[in-house]
Amino acid sequence: MKKLMVAALLSLALFSLLSCSVSKSAFDTTRIKAGMSKKAVIEQLGKPYKTEFFTNNYSEVIERLQYIKFVLGNPYEVHYLEFRNDKLISLTSPPPVSNQRDHHTNELQP
């Protein structure tokens, strides 16, 4: 009984800590401005999760840095930063994906 109570308290404490940690952004993008160099952005945000390259409709090479904060193994917060000629041209943050399932159908909720 005592072990069960300790396990319950530890679970509650862990849940409380995780709830607090996801309540604010993991990435401070307030100081990120259009025109910044890729080096300056990486100095502010750290190493990106992923880097991609593509060509836009004007045949310009665009580099996209992807930053992801994971919570319990699931992506929680995502930021995409796009650069042209080593200068930041775009910062987007899509809304978080819901991981909640309908308990009747087991389908993800929108």
CYANA upper distance limits for C-alpha pairs under 8 A (distance plus 0.5 A):
  1 MET  CA      5 MET  CA      6.84
  2 LYS  CA      6 VAL  CA      6.79
  3 LYS  CA      7 ALA  CA      6.59
  4 LEU  CA      8 ALA  CA      6.64
  5 MET  CA      9 LEU  CA      6.71
  6 VAL  CA     10 LEU  CA      6.62
  7 ALA  CA     11 SER  CA      6.60
  8 ALA  CA     12 LEU  CA      6.68
  9 LEU  CA     13 ALA  CA      6.61
 10 LEU  CA     14 LEU  CA      6.61
 11 SER  CA     15 PHE  CA      6.60
 12 LEU  CA     16 SER  CA      6.63
 13 ALA  CA     17 LEU  CA      6.75
 14 LEU  CA     18 LEU  CA      6.71
 15 PHE  CA     19 SER  CA      6.56
 16 SER  CA     20 CYS  CA      6.81
 17 LEU  CA     21 SER  CA      6.72
 18 LEU  CA     22 VAL  CA      6.89
 18 LEU  CA     71 VAL  CA      8.48
 19 SER  CA     23 SER  CA      6.98
 20 CYS  CA     24 LYS  CA      8.37
 22 VAL  CA     26 ALA  CA      8.08
 22 VAL  CA     71 VAL  CA      8.34
 25 SER  CA     77 GLU  CA      8.18
 26 ALA  CA     69 LYS  CA      7.16
 26 ALA  CA     77 GLU  CA      8.20
 27 PHE  CA     45 LEU  CA      6.94
 28 ASP  CA     45 LEU  CA      7.75
 29 THR  CA     45 LEU  CA      8.34
 32 ILE  CA     36 MET  CA      7.78
 32 ILE  CA     41 VAL  CA      7.22
 32 ILE  CA     44 GLN  CA      8.36
 33 LYS  CA     88 LEU  CA      7.94
 34 ALA  CA     87 LYS  CA      7.97
 34 ALA  CA     88 LEU  CA      5.62
 34 ALA  CA     89 ILE  CA      5.98
 34 ALA  CA     90 SER  CA      7.40
 35 GLY  CA     87 LYS  CA      5.40
 35 GLY  CA     88 LEU  CA      5.32
 35 GLY  CA     89 ILE  CA      6.85
 36 MET  CA     40 ALA  CA      6.85
 36 MET  CA     41 VAL  CA      7.19
 36 MET  CA     87 LYS  CA      5.93
 36 MET  CA     88 LEU  CA      5.79
 37 SER  CA     41 VAL  CA      6.89
 37 SER  CA     86 ASP  CA      6.02
 37 SER  CA     87 LYS  CA      5.20
 37 SER  CA     88 LEU  CA      6.72
 38 LYS  CA     42 ILE  CA      6.70
 38 LYS  CA     83 PHE  CA      7.66
 38 LYS  CA     86 ASP  CA      6.11
 38 LYS  CA     87 LYS  CA      6.78
 38 LYS  CA     88 LEU  CA      7.26
 39 LYS  CA     43 GLU  CA      6.69
 40 ALA  CA     44 GLN  CA      6.93
 41 VAL  CA     45 LEU  CA      6.63
 41 VAL  CA     46 GLY  CA      8.32
 42 ILE  CA     46 GLY  CA      5.30
 42 ILE  CA     47 LYS  CA      6.42
 42 ILE  CA     48 PRO  CA      7.91
 48 PRO  CA     65 LEU  CA      6.45
 48 PRO  CA     66 GLN  CA      6.20
 48 PRO  CA     67 TYR  CA      5.63
 48 PRO  CA     68 ILE  CA      8.46
 49 TYR  CA     65 LEU  CA      8.02
 49 TYR  CA     66 GLN  CA      6.12
 49 TYR  CA     67 TYR  CA      5.65
 49 TYR  CA     68 ILE  CA      6.77
 50 LYS  CA     65 LEU  CA      6.44
 50 LYS  CA     66 GLN  CA      5.57
 50 LYS  CA     67 TYR  CA      7.54
 51 THR  CA     63 GLU  CA      7.59
 51 THR  CA     64 ARG  CA      6.20
 51 THR  CA     65 LEU  CA      5.17
 51 THR  CA     66 GLN  CA      6.74
 52 GLU  CA     63 GLU  CA      6.24
 52 GLU  CA     64 ARG  CA      5.55
 52 GLU  CA     65 LEU  CA      7.05
 53 PHE  CA     61 VAL  CA      7.28
 53 PHE  CA     62 ILE  CA      6.13
 53 PHE  CA     63 GLU  CA      5.03
 53 PHE  CA     64 ARG  CA      6.64
 54 PHE  CA     61 VAL  CA      6.25
 54 PHE  CA     62 ILE  CA      5.89
 54 PHE  CA     63 GLU  CA      7.18
 55 THR  CA     59 SER  CA      5.90
 55 THR  CA     60 GLU  CA      5.83
 55 THR  CA     61 VAL  CA      5.06
 55 THR  CA     62 ILE  CA      6.40
 56 ASN  CA     60 GLU  CA      6.02
 56 ASN  CA     61 VAL  CA      7.12
 56 ASN  CA     62 ILE  CA      7.36
 60 GLU  CA     84 ARG  CA      7.96
 61 VAL  CA     84 ARG  CA      7.11
 61 VAL  CA     85 ASN  CA      8.43
 62 ILE  CA     82 GLU  CA      6.96
 62 ILE  CA     83 PHE  CA      6.15
 62 ILE  CA     84 ARG  CA      5.64
 62 ILE  CA     85 ASN  CA      8.36
 63 GLU  CA     82 GLU  CA      6.05
 63 GLU  CA     83 PHE  CA      5.59
 63 GLU  CA     84 ARG  CA      7.11
 64 ARG  CA     80 TYR  CA      6.98
 64 ARG  CA     81 LEU  CA      5.99
 64 ARG  CA     82 GLU  CA      4.86
 64 ARG  CA     83 PHE  CA      6.85
 65 LEU  CA     80 TYR  CA      6.30
 65 LEU  CA     81 LEU  CA      5.65
 65 LEU  CA     82 GLU  CA      6.92
 66 GLN  CA     78 VAL  CA      7.64
 66 GLN  CA     79 HIS  CA      6.34
 66 GLN  CA     80 TYR  CA      5.30
 66 GLN  CA     81 LEU  CA      7.04
 67 TYR  CA     78 VAL  CA      6.18
 67 TYR  CA     79 HIS  CA      5.64
 67 TYR  CA     80 TYR  CA      7.06
 68 ILE  CA     75 PRO  CA      6.89
 68 ILE  CA     76 TYR  CA      7.75
 68 ILE  CA     77 GLU  CA      6.12
 68 ILE  CA     78 VAL  CA      5.06
 68 ILE  CA     79 HIS  CA      7.09
 69 LYS  CA     75 PRO  CA      6.48
 69 LYS  CA     76 TYR  CA      6.12
 69 LYS  CA     77 GLU  CA      5.56
 69 LYS  CA     78 VAL  CA      7.08
 70 PHE  CA     74 ASN  CA      5.69
 70 PHE  CA     75 PRO  CA      4.93
 70 PHE  CA     76 TYR  CA      5.83
 70 PHE  CA     77 GLU  CA      7.61
 71 VAL  CA     75 PRO  CA      6.89
 71 VAL  CA     76 TYR  CA      6.44
 76 TYR  CA     96 PRO  CA      6.56
 76 TYR  CA     97 VAL  CA      7.88
 77 GLU  CA     93 SER  CA      8.35
 77 GLU  CA     96 PRO  CA      6.67
 78 VAL  CA     93 SER  CA      6.37
 78 VAL  CA     94 PRO  CA      7.29
 78 VAL  CA     96 PRO  CA      8.11
 79 HIS  CA     91 LEU  CA      7.46
 79 HIS  CA     92 THR  CA      6.28
 79 HIS  CA     93 SER  CA      5.13
 79 HIS  CA     94 PRO  CA      7.82
 80 TYR  CA     90 SER  CA      8.27
 80 TYR  CA     91 LEU  CA      6.16
 80 TYR  CA     92 THR  CA      5.73
 80 TYR  CA     93 SER  CA      6.88
 81 LEU  CA     88 LEU  CA      7.47
 81 LEU  CA     89 ILE  CA      8.18
 81 LEU  CA     90 SER  CA      6.09
 81 LEU  CA     91 LEU  CA      5.04
 81 LEU  CA     92 THR  CA      7.12
 82 GLU  CA     88 LEU  CA      6.34
 82 GLU  CA     89 ILE  CA      6.22
 82 GLU  CA     90 SER  CA      5.50
 82 GLU  CA     91 LEU  CA      7.05
 83 PHE  CA     87 LYS  CA      5.55
 83 PHE  CA     88 LEU  CA      4.90
 83 PHE  CA     89 ILE  CA      5.92
 83 PHE  CA     90 SER  CA      7.58
 84 ARG  CA     88 LEU  CA      7.14
 84 ARG  CA     89 ILE  CA      7.08
 97 VAL  CA    110 PRO  CA      8.34
 98 SER  CA    108 LEU  CA      7.56
 98 SER  CA    109 GLN  CA      6.81
 98 SER  CA    110 PRO  CA      6.70
 99 ASN  CA    108 LEU  CA      6.78
 99 ASN  CA    109 GLN  CA      7.72
100 GLN  CA    108 LEU  CA      6.20
100 GLN  CA    109 GLN  CA      6.16
101 ARG  CA    105 THR  CA      8.34
101 ARG  CA    106 ASN  CA      5.79
101 ARG  CA    107 GLU  CA      5.65
101 ARG  CA    108 LEU  CA      4.82
101 ARG  CA    109 GLN  CA      6.00
102 ASP  CA    106 ASN  CA      5.54
102 ASP  CA    107 GLU  CA      5.97
102 ASP  CA    108 LEU  CA      6.87
102 ASP  CA    109 GLN  CA      6.84
103 HIS  CA    107 GLU  CA      8.42
